[in-house]
Amino acid sequence: MNEEEYESENESENASDYDGGVYIVDDDTARLLEVVIGMVHMLATTQMEETSRENCQIIAEELAERFALALEGDIEVEEIIHGDEVLYKPRGGVMGDDRPEAEGPAVDSE
């Protein structure tokens, strides 16, 4: 196999069947996709190399485009200190349904 045949074969393997259309999904699936896209954006901010950051952003933007999802701004992240660990989580929880914790000690309902 010569170099020209090899390049031609690789091009056909890497060719995308995507025609630029939009995939339609139900609301729950759309919300999950929004979460995944947000997580990829958060992952991008942790990358040390600019190329890696850009690649994560490209992946997130491509997913958003293919599923016609409008992403609103940056995702706010909370820093939580848990013992010796520092945890990062999206404000409002991964699915946006976390309620803020009450301040102060728990009140006994008895």
N, CA, C and O atoms as CSV, one atom per row, in Angstrom:
chain,resi,resn,atom,element,x,y,z
A,1,MET,N,N,0.859,-1.167,0.000
A,1,MET,CA,C,0.000,0.000,0.000
A,1,MET,C,C,0.907,1.233,0.000
A,1,MET,O,O,1.762,1.385,0.872
A,2,ASN,N,N,0.713,2.097,-0.974
A,2,ASN,CA,C,1.533,3.301,-1.018
A,2,ASN,C,C,0.925,4.387,-0.143
A,2,ASN,O,O,-0.181,4.233,0.376
A,3,GLU,N,N,1.662,5.495,0.016
A,3,GLU,CA,C,1.244,6.565,0.928
A,3,GLU,C,C,-0.072,7.206,0.501
A,3,GLU,O,O,-0.897,7.553,1.345
A,4,GLU,N,N,-0.268,7.361,-0.795
A,4,GLU,CA,C,-1.497,7.981,-1.304
A,4,GLU,C,C,-2.723,7.119,-0.992
A,4,GLU,O,O,-3.764,7.639,-0.591
A,5,GLU,N,N,-2.599,5.813,-1.175
A,5,GLU,CA,C,-3.710,4.911,-0.846
A,5,GLU,C,C,-4.005,4.936,0.654
A,5,GLU,O,O,-5.165,4.904,1.066
A,6,TYR,N,N,-2.943,4.994,1.470
A,6,TYR,CA,C,-3.107,5.029,2.918
A,6,TYR,C,C,-3.861,6.287,3.351
A,6,TYR,O,O,-4.783,6.201,4.163
A,7,GLU,N,N,-3.483,7.452,2.821
A,7,GLU,CA,C,-4.155,8.699,3.162
A,7,GLU,C,C,-5.613,8.678,2.736
A,7,GLU,O,O,-6.481,9.152,3.470
A,8,SER,N,N,-5.891,8.132,1.560
A,8,SER,CA,C,-7.261,8.047,1.057
A,8,SER,C,C,-8.106,7.155,1.952
A,8,SER,O,O,-9.263,7.470,2.232
A,9,GLU,N,N,-7.534,6.047,2.400
A,9,GLU,CA,C,-8.252,5.125,3.282
A,9,GLU,C,C,-8.536,5.781,4.629
A,9,GLU,O,O,-9.631,5.619,5.168
A,10,ASN,N,N,-7.569,6.521,5.188
A,10,ASN,CA,C,-7.769,7.215,6.458
A,10,ASN,C,C,-8.834,8.287,6.349
A,10,ASN,O,O,-9.626,8.460,7.275
A,11,GLU,N,N,-8.873,9.001,5.254
A,11,GLU,CA,C,-9.879,10.040,5.075
A,11,GLU,C,C,-11.279,9.448,5.092
A,11,GLU,O,O,-12.185,10.033,5.685
A,12,SER,N,N,-11.473,8.307,4.456
A,12,SER,CA,C,-12.810,7.701,4.426
A,12,SER,C,C,-13.189,7.162,5.801
A,12,SER,O,O,-14.368,7.170,6.157
A,13,GLU,N,N,-12.208,6.691,6.587
A,13,GLU,CA,C,-12.505,6.218,7.936
A,13,GLU,C,C,-12.892,7.360,8.851
A,13,GLU,O,O,-13.746,7.189,9.721
A,14,ASN,N,N,-12.282,8.524,8.672
A,14,ASN,CA,C,-12.525,9.663,9.544
A,14,ASN,C,C,-13.656,10.552,9.056
A,14,ASN,O,O,-14.028,11.502,9.744
A,15,ALA,N,N,-14.204,10.268,7.899
A,15,ALA,CA,C,-15.286,11.095,7.364
A,15,ALA,C,C,-16.506,10.959,8.267
A,15,ALA,O,O,-16.863,9.861,8.695
A,16,SER,N,N,-17.135,12.092,8.545
A,16,SER,CA,C,-18.300,12.101,9.413
A,16,SER,C,C,-19.565,11.975,8.585
A,16,SER,O,O,-19.667,12.551,7.502
A,17,ASP,N,N,-20.522,11.227,9.092
A,17,ASP,CA,C,-21.818,11.113,8.433
A,17,ASP,C,C,-22.760,12.222,8.871
A,17,ASP,O,O,-23.896,12.287,8.403
A,18,TYR,N,N,-22.307,13.090,9.757
A,18,TYR,CA,C,-23.125,14.186,10.275
A,18,TYR,C,C,-23.417,15.172,9.149
A,18,TYR,O,O,-22.501,15.651,8.481
A,19,ASP,N,N,-24.699,15.470,8.944
A,19,ASP,CA,C,-25.102,16.333,7.832
A,19,ASP,C,C,-25.437,17.753,8.266
A,19,ASP,O,O,-25.946,18.533,7.460
A,20,GLY,N,N,-25.167,18.105,9.511
A,20,GLY,CA,C,-25.439,19.451,9.981
A,20,GLY,C,C,-26.824,19.618,10.582
A,20,GLY,O,O,-27.178,20.717,11.007
A,21,GLY,N,N,-27.610,18.560,10.626
A,21,GLY,CA,C,-28.943,18.622,11.212
A,21,GLY,C,C,-28.882,18.656,12.727
A,21,GLY,O,O,-27.813,18.559,13.329
A,22,VAL,N,N,-30.046,18.794,13.324
A,22,VAL,CA,C,-30.138,18.862,14.783
A,22,VAL,C,C,-30.856,17.620,15.284
A,22,VAL,O,O,-31.878,17.216,14.729
A,23,TYR,N,N,-30.317,17.020,16.331
A,23,TYR,CA,C,-30.952,15.873,16.948
A,23,TYR,C,C,-32.021,16.369,17.920
A,23,TYR,O,O,-31.773,17.282,18.708
A,24,ILE,N,N,-33.190,15.776,17.865
A,24,ILE,CA,C,-34.288,16.148,18.753
A,24,ILE,C,C,-34.366,15.118,19.874
A,24,ILE,O,O,-34.441,13.915,19.622
A,25,VAL,N,N,-34.349,15.602,21.112
A,25,VAL,CA,C,-34.430,14.715,22.275
A,25,VAL,C,C,-35.481,15.248,23.235
A,25,VAL,O,O,-35.878,16.411,23.155
A,26,ASP,N,N,-35.928,14.390,24.142
A,26,ASP,CA,C,-36.920,14.814,25.133
A,26,ASP,C,C,-36.279,15.764,26.145
A,26,ASP,O,O,-35.055,15.888,26.194
A,27,ASP,N,N,-37.097,16.427,26.942
A,27,ASP,CA,C,-36.614,17.453,27.886
A,27,ASP,C,C,-35.625,16.904,28.909
A,27,ASP,O,O,-34.633,17.561,29.224
A,28,ASP,N,N,-35.888,15.703,29.431
A,28,ASP,CA,C,-34.975,15.124,30.423
A,28,ASP,C,C,-33.601,14.851,29.815
A,28,ASP,O,O,-32.573,15.125,30.435
A,29,THR,N,N,-33.594,14.312,28.605
A,29,THR,CA,C,-32.325,14.037,27.929
A,29,THR,C,C,-31.608,15.338,27.600
A,29,THR,O,O,-30.385,15.419,27.717
A,30,ALA,N,N,-32.358,16.358,27.189
A,30,ALA,CA,C,-31.751,17.661,26.901
A,30,ALA,C,C,-31.091,18.220,28.154
A,30,ALA,O,O,-29.996,18.777,28.082
A,31,ARG,N,N,-31.749,18.075,29.301
A,31,ARG,CA,C,-31.182,18.573,30.562
A,31,ARG,C,C,-29.905,17.818,30.910
A,31,ARG,O,O,-28.932,18.422,31.361
A,32,LEU,N,N,-29.902,16.506,30.705
A,32,LEU,CA,C,-28.685,15.723,30.958
A,32,LEU,C,C,-27.555,16.172,30.033
A,32,LEU,O,O,-26.406,16.283,30.462
A,33,LEU,N,N,-27.875,16.426,28.788
A,33,LEU,CA,C,-26.860,16.901,27.842
A,33,LEU,C,C,-26.314,18.261,28.269
A,33,LEU,O,O,-25.114,18.511,28.154
A,34,GLU,N,N,-27.180,19.132,28.757
A,34,GLU,CA,C,-26.729,20.437,29.249
A,34,GLU,C,C,-25.750,20.263,30.403
A,34,GLU,O,O,-24.751,20.976,30.497
A,35,VAL,N,N,-26.046,19.312,31.275
A,35,VAL,CA,C,-25.161,19.045,32.410
A,35,VAL,C,C,-23.811,18.538,31.912
A,35,VAL,O,O,-22.764,18.991,32.374
A,36,VAL,N,N,-23.837,17.604,30.975
A,36,VAL,CA,C,-22.590,17.050,30.431
A,36,VAL,C,C,-21.780,18.152,29.757
A,36,VAL,O,O,-20.566,18.238,29.942
A,37,ILE,N,N,-22.443,18.982,28.986
A,37,ILE,CA,C,-21.746,20.067,28.301
A,37,ILE,C,C,-21.142,21.032,29.321
A,37,ILE,O,O,-20.015,21.497,29.151
A,38,GLY,N,N,-21.893,21.327,30.376
A,38,GLY,CA,C,-21.362,22.175,31.438
A,38,GLY,C,C,-20.158,21.555,32.111
A,38,GLY,O,O,-19.200,22.252,32.444
A,39,MET,N,N,-20.198,20.242,32.314
A,39,MET,CA,C,-19.080,19.553,32.944
A,39,MET,C,C,-17.846,19.587,32.042
A,39,MET,O,O,-16.725,19.721,32.532
A,40,VAL,N,N,-18.043,19.468,30.751
A,40,VAL,CA,C,-16.913,19.544,29.816
A,40,VAL,C,C,-16.317,20.944,29.847
A,40,VAL,O,O,-15.098,21.103,29.779
A,41,HIS,N,N,-17.176,21.968,29.951
A,41,HIS,CA,C,-16.668,23.336,30.078
A,41,HIS,C,C,-15.874,23.495,31.369
A,41,HIS,O,O,-14.822,24.134,31.372
A,42,MET,N,N,-16.367,22.919,32.471
A,42,MET,CA,C,-15.630,22.986,33.742
A,42,MET,C,C,-14.305,22.254,33.614
A,42,MET,O,O,-13.282,22.720,34.115
A,43,LEU,N,N,-14.320,21.109,32.944
A,43,LEU,CA,C,-13.092,20.349,32.722
A,43,LEU,C,C,-12.094,21.185,31.927
A,43,LEU,O,O,-10.891,21.129,32.183
A,44,ALA,N,N,-12.587,21.953,30.974
A,44,ALA,CA,C,-11.710,22.794,30.156
A,44,ALA,C,C,-10.936,23.776,31.021
A,44,ALA,O,O,-9.765,24.051,30.761
A,45,THR,N,N,-11.590,24.304,32.047
A,45,THR,CA,C,-10.913,25.298,32.888
A,45,THR,C,C,-9.793,24.690,33.720
A,45,THR,O,O,-8.939,25.416,34.227
A,46,THR,N,N,-9.785,23.378,33.865
A,46,THR,CA,C,-8.751,22.729,34.674
A,46,THR,C,C,-7.548,22.287,33.848
A,46,THR,O,O,-6.554,21.824,34.408
A,47,GLN,N,N,-7.622,22.421,32.542
A,47,GLN,CA,C,-6.544,21.955,31.676
A,47,GLN,C,C,-5.356,22.901,31.727
A,47,GLN,O,O,-5.524,24.120,31.697
A,48,MET,N,N,-4.170,22.347,31.802
A,48,MET,CA,C,-2.968,23.160,31.870
A,48,MET,C,C,-2.544,23.642,30.490
A,48,MET,O,O,-2.025,24.750,30.355
A,49,GLU,N,N,-2.755,22.839,29.482
A,49,GLU,CA,C,-2.344,23.210,28.131
A,49,GLU,C,C,-3.498,23.890,27.410
A,49,GLU,O,O,-4.645,23.454,27.501
A,50,GLU,N,N,-3.185,24.952,26.702
A,50,GLU,CA,C,-4.206,25.707,25.978
A,50,GLU,C,C,-4.903,24.833,24.933
A,50,GLU,O,O,-6.112,24.953,24.733
A,51,THR,N,N,-4.158,23.967,24.276
A,51,THR,CA,C,-4.740,23.082,23.262
A,51,THR,C,C,-5.788,22.171,23.878
A,51,THR,O,O,-6.850,21.954,23.293
A,52,SER,N,N,-5.495,21.640,25.051
A,52,SER,CA,C,-6.452,20.773,25.735
A,52,SER,C,C,-7.700,21.543,26.126
A,52,SER,O,O,-8.816,21.043,25.984
A,53,ARG,N,N,-7.511,22.765,26.619
A,53,ARG,CA,C,-8.650,23.627,26.974
A,53,ARG,C,C,-9.535,23.867,25.761
A,53,ARG,O,O,-10.756,23.723,25.824
A,54,GLU,N,N,-8.893,24.238,24.650
A,54,GLU,CA,C,-9.639,24.528,23.432
A,54,GLU,C,C,-10.381,23.291,22.922
A,54,GLU,O,O,-11.515,23.391,22.454
A,55,ASN,N,N,-9.735,22.126,23.016
A,55,ASN,CA,C,-10.379,20.895,22.558
A,55,ASN,C,C,-11.630,20.579,23.372
A,55,ASN,O,O,-12.648,20.171,22.813
A,56,CYS,N,N,-11.557,20.765,24.680
A,56,CYS,CA,C,-12.735,20.540,25.526
A,56,CYS,C,C,-13.851,21.506,25.142
A,56,CYS,O,O,-15.014,21.112,25.059
A,57,GLN,N,N,-13.505,22.756,24.910
A,57,GLN,CA,C,-14.513,23.744,24.535
A,57,GLN,C,C,-15.133,23.428,23.176
A,57,GLN,O,O,-16.336,23.607,22.982
A,58,ILE,N,N,-14.323,22.965,22.247
A,58,ILE,CA,C,-14.833,22.593,20.921
A,58,ILE,C,C,-15.821,21.436,21.040
A,58,ILE,O,O,-16.875,21.445,20.404
A,59,ILE,N,N,-15.476,20.442,21.854
A,59,ILE,CA,C,-16.364,19.293,22.050
A,59,ILE,C,C,-17.695,19.752,22.639
A,59,ILE,O,O,-18.755,19.342,22.167
A,60,ALA,N,N,-17.647,20.599,23.664
A,60,ALA,CA,C,-18.872,21.087,24.306
A,60,ALA,C,C,-19.716,21.891,23.324
A,60,ALA,O,O,-20.932,21.711,23.257
A,61,GLU,N,N,-19.081,22.769,22.569
A,61,GLU,CA,C,-19.822,23.594,21.609
A,61,GLU,C,C,-20.436,22.754,20.499
A,61,GLU,O,O,-21.545,23.037,20.046
A,62,GLU,N,N,-19.731,21.736,20.063
A,62,GLU,CA,C,-20.249,20.856,19.011
A,62,GLU,C,C,-21.473,20.087,19.509
A,62,GLU,O,O,-22.462,19.959,18.787
A,63,LEU,N,N,-21.410,19.577,20.735
A,63,LEU,CA,C,-22.567,18.898,21.313
A,63,LEU,C,C,-23.759,19.839,21.427
A,63,LEU,O,O,-24.883,19.475,21.079
A,64,ALA,N,N,-23.510,21.040,21.913
A,64,ALA,CA,C,-24.589,22.023,22.053
A,64,ALA,C,C,-25.215,22.331,20.699
A,64,ALA,O,O,-26.436,22.444,20.584
A,65,GLU,N,N,-24.388,22.465,19.687
A,65,GLU,CA,C,-24.899,22.764,18.348
A,65,GLU,C,C,-25.726,21.605,17.790
A,65,GLU,O,O,-26.802,21.818,17.231
A,66,ARG,N,N,-25.228,20.399,17.941
A,66,ARG,CA,C,-25.929,19.233,17.375
A,66,ARG,C,C,-27.264,18.960,18.047
A,66,ARG,O,O,-28.154,18.368,17.436
A,67,PHE,N,N,-27.415,19.383,19.294
A,67,PHE,CA,C,-28.667,19.167,20.014
A,67,PHE,C,C,-29.444,20.462,20.225
A,67,PHE,O,O,-30.402,20.499,20.997
A,68,ALA,N,N,-29.028,21.522,19.538
A,68,ALA,CA,C,-29.703,22.826,19.587
A,68,ALA,C,C,-29.928,23.299,21.020
A,68,ALA,O,O,-31.023,23.726,21.386
A,69,LEU,N,N,-28.870,23.215,21.820
A,69,LEU,CA,C,-28.948,23.645,23.210
A,69,LEU,C,C,-28.258,24.993,23.352
A,69,LEU,O,O,-27.101,25.156,22.964
A,70,ALA,N,N,-28.974,25.951,23.908
A,70,ALA,CA,C,-28.398,27.265,24.160
A,70,ALA,C,C,-27.833,27.278,25.562
A,70,ALA,O,O,-28.569,27.131,26.539
A,71,LEU,N,N,-26.545,27.451,25.661
A,71,LEU,CA,C,-25.906,27.472,26.971
A,71,LEU,C,C,-25.802,28.903,27.438
A,71,LEU,O,O,-25.372,29.786,26.695
A,72,GLU,N,N,-26.195,29.123,28.664
A,72,GLU,CA,C,-26.231,30.473,29.212
A,72,GLU,C,C,-25.018,30.730,30.084
A,72,GLU,O,O,-24.962,30.268,31.223
A,73,GLY,N,N,-24.058,31.453,29.565
A,73,GLY,CA,C,-22.912,31.911,30.347
A,73,GLY,C,C,-22.109,30.794,30.981
A,73,GLY,O,O,-22.258,29.618,30.649
A,74,ASP,N,N,-21.259,31.198,31.897
A,74,ASP,CA,C,-20.411,30.253,32.606
A,74,ASP,C,C,-21.180,29.603,33.736
A,74,ASP,O,O,-22.146,30.164,34.252
A,75,ILE,N,N,-20.745,28.426,34.109
A,75,ILE,CA,C,-21.339,27.722,35.232
A,75,ILE,C,C,-20.600,28.156,36.488
A,75,ILE,O,O,-19.371,28.116,36.541
A,76,GLU,N,N,-21.352,28.569,37.495
A,76,GLU,CA,C,-20.738,28.963,38.757
A,76,GLU,C,C,-20.403,27.711,39.563
A,76,GLU,O,O,-21.212,26.790,39.683
A,77,VAL,N,N,-19.201,27.702,40.105
A,77,VAL,CA,C,-18.720,26.538,40.843
A,77,VAL,C,C,-18.479,26.937,42.291
A,77,VAL,O,O,-17.916,27.993,42.579
A,78,GLU,N,N,-18.921,26.062,43.199
A,78,GLU,CA,C,-18.678,26.270,44.630
A,78,GLU,C,C,-17.464,25.468,45.052
A,78,GLU,O,O,-17.261,24.346,44.586
A,79,GLU,N,N,-16.659,26.038,45.929
A,79,GLU,CA,C,-15.524,25.333,46.508
A,79,GLU,C,C,-15.950,24.871,47.891
A,79,GLU,O,O,-16.330,25.687,48.730
A,80,ILE,N,N,-15.891,23.582,48.130
A,80,ILE,CA,C,-16.319,23.020,49.412
A,80,ILE,C,C,-15.119,22.323,50.043
A,80,ILE,O,O,-14.492,21.461,49.426
A,81,ILE,N,N,-14.811,22.703,51.270
A,81,ILE,CA,C,-13.707,22.060,51.979
A,81,ILE,C,C,-14.302,20.935,52.808
A,81,ILE,O,O,-15.147,21.151,53.677
A,82,HIS,N,N,-13.839,19.735,52.516
A,82,HIS,CA,C,-14.352,18.529,53.170
A,82,HIS,C,C,-13.161,17.793,53.768
A,82,HIS,O,O,-12.515,16.988,53.097
A,83,GLY,N,N,-12.876,18.077,55.036
A,83,GLY,CA,C,-11.692,17.481,55.663
A,83,GLY,C,C,-10.438,18.048,55.018
A,83,GLY,O,O,-10.230,19.261,55.007
A,84,ASP,N,N,-9.606,17.166,54.484
A,84,ASP,CA,C,-8.369,17.584,53.817
A,84,ASP,C,C,-8.574,17.829,52.324
A,84,ASP,O,O,-7.649,18.252,51.630
A,85,GLU,N,N,-9.770,17.568,51.835
A,85,GLU,CA,C,-10.038,17.690,50.407
A,85,GLU,C,C,-10.758,18.988,50.079
A,85,GLU,O,O,-11.511,19.528,50.889
A,86,VAL,N,N,-10.510,19.463,48.895
A,86,VAL,CA,C,-11.263,20.596,48.367
A,86,VAL,C,C,-12.073,20.062,47.195
A,86,VAL,O,O,-11.521,19.545,46.224
A,87,LEU,N,N,-13.389,20.195,47.303
A,87,LEU,CA,C,-14.283,19.699,46.264
A,87,LEU,C,C,-14.871,20.877,45.501
A,87,LEU,O,O,-15.100,21.946,46.068
A,88,TYR,N,N,-15.114,20.672,44.214
A,88,TYR,CA,C,-15.748,21.691,43.396
A,88,TYR,C,C,-17.032,21.105,42.834
A,88,TYR,O,O,-17.037,19.998,42.296
A,89,LYS,N,N,-18.124,21.857,42.963
A,89,LYS,CA,C,-19.385,21.384,42.406
A,89,LYS,C,C,-20.141,22.575,41.846
A,89,LYS,O,O,-19.971,23.700,42.315
A,90,PRO,N,N,-20.978,22.332,40.841
A,90,PRO,CA,C,-21.754,23.434,40.286
A,90,PRO,C,C,-22.720,23.980,41.329
A,90,PRO,O,O,-23.347,23.217,42.064
A,91,ARG,N,N,-22.838,25.307,41.390
A,91,ARG,CA,C,-23.782,25.928,42.315
A,91,ARG,C,C,-25.182,25.455,41.946
A,91,ARG,O,O,-25.576,25.543,40.783
A,92,GLY,N,N,-25.931,24.958,42.910
A,92,GLY,CA,C,-27.269,24.436,42.651
A,92,GLY,C,C,-27.262,22.947,42.346
A,92,GLY,O,O,-28.317,22.363,42.100
A,93,GLY,N,N,-26.094,22.328,42.358
A,93,GLY,CA,C,-26.000,20.894,42.103
A,93,GLY,C,C,-25.828,20.580,40.626
A,93,GLY,O,O,-25.990,21.448,39.769
A,94,VAL,N,N,-25.506,19.354,40.349
A,94,VAL,CA,C,-25.254,18.920,38.978
A,94,VAL,C,C,-26.504,19.078,38.125
A,94,VAL,O,O,-26.415,19.500,36.972
A,95,MET,N,N,-27.649,18.750,38.667
A,95,MET,CA,C,-28.899,18.851,37.910
A,95,MET,C,C,-29.645,20.155,38.198
A,95,MET,O,O,-30.761,20.348,37.714
A,96,GLY,N,N,-29.041,21.046,38.978
A,96,GLY,CA,C,-29.672,22.318,39.271
A,96,GLY,C,C,-30.816,22.235,40.256
A,96,GLY,O,O,-31.632,23.152,40.357
A,97,ASP,N,N,-30.874,21.127,40.988
A,97,ASP,CA,C,-32.004,20.946,41.903
A,97,ASP,C,C,-31.597,20.874,43.369
A,97,ASP,O,O,-32.423,20.533,44.216
A,98,ASP,N,N,-30.334,21.188,43.693
A,98,ASP,CA,C,-29.912,21.210,45.094
A,98,ASP,C,C,-30.453,22.459,45.763
A,98,ASP,O,O,-30.366,23.559,45.217
A,99,ARG,N,N,-31.000,22.282,46.925
A,99,ARG,CA,C,-31.462,23.422,47.715
A,99,ARG,C,C,-30.305,23.902,48.574
A,99,ARG,O,O,-29.486,23.097,49.018
A,100,PRO,N,N,-30.230,25.202,48.812
A,100,PRO,CA,C,-29.166,25.681,49.699
A,100,PRO,C,C,-29.354,25.111,51.093
A,100,PRO,O,O,-30.477,24.978,51.580
A,101,GLU,N,N,-28.238,24.778,51.726
A,101,GLU,CA,C,-28.315,24.227,53.080
A,101,GLU,C,C,-28.665,25.341,54.057
A,101,GLU,O,O,-28.210,26.477,53.920
A,102,ALA,N,N,-29.474,24.997,55.035
A,102,ALA,CA,C,-29.857,25.976,56.058
A,102,ALA,C,C,-28.638,26.308,56.898
A,102,ALA,O,O,-27.813,25.444,57.196
A,103,GLU,N,N,-28.541,27.561,57.271
A,103,GLU,CA,C,-27.428,27.964,58.104
A,103,GLU,C,C,-27.735,27.653,59.553
A,103,GLU,O,O,-28.891,27.698,59.975
A,104,GLY,N,N,-26.710,27.340,60.307
A,104,GLY,CA,C,-26.888,27.065,61.729
A,104,GLY,C,C,-27.221,25.606,61.973
A,104,GLY,O,O,-27.336,24.819,61.033
A,105,PRO,N,N,-27.377,25.245,63.248
A,105,PRO,CA,C,-27.649,23.849,63.606
A,105,PRO,C,C,-29.075,23.436,63.207
A,105,PRO,O,O,-29.979,24.265,63.103
A,106,ALA,N,N,-29.236,22.160,62.995
A,106,ALA,CA,C,-30.560,21.629,62.648
A,106,ALA,C,C,-31.510,21.835,63.823
A,106,ALA,O,O,-31.113,21.704,64.980
A,107,VAL,N,N,-32.734,22.149,63.526
A,107,VAL,CA,C,-33.765,22.368,64.551
A,107,VAL,C,C,-34.527,21.077,64.731
A,107,VAL,O,O,-34.967,20.465,63.757
A,108,ASP,N,N,-34.684,20.662,65.972
A,108,ASP,CA,C,-35.437,19.441,66.263
A,108,ASP,C,C,-36.924,19.741,66.134
A,108,ASP,O,O,-37.402,20.709,66.724
A,109,SER,N,N,-37.660,18.947,65.387
A,109,SER,CA,C,-39.072,19.220,65.118
A,109,SER,C,C,-40.001,18.677,66.205
A,109,SER,O,O,-41.218,18.803,66.070
A,110,GLU,N,N,-39.487,18.091,67.253
A,110,GLU,CA,C,-40.341,17.526,68.295
A,110,GLU,C,C,-40.857,18.536,69.230
A,110,GLU,O,O,-41.591,18.200,70.159
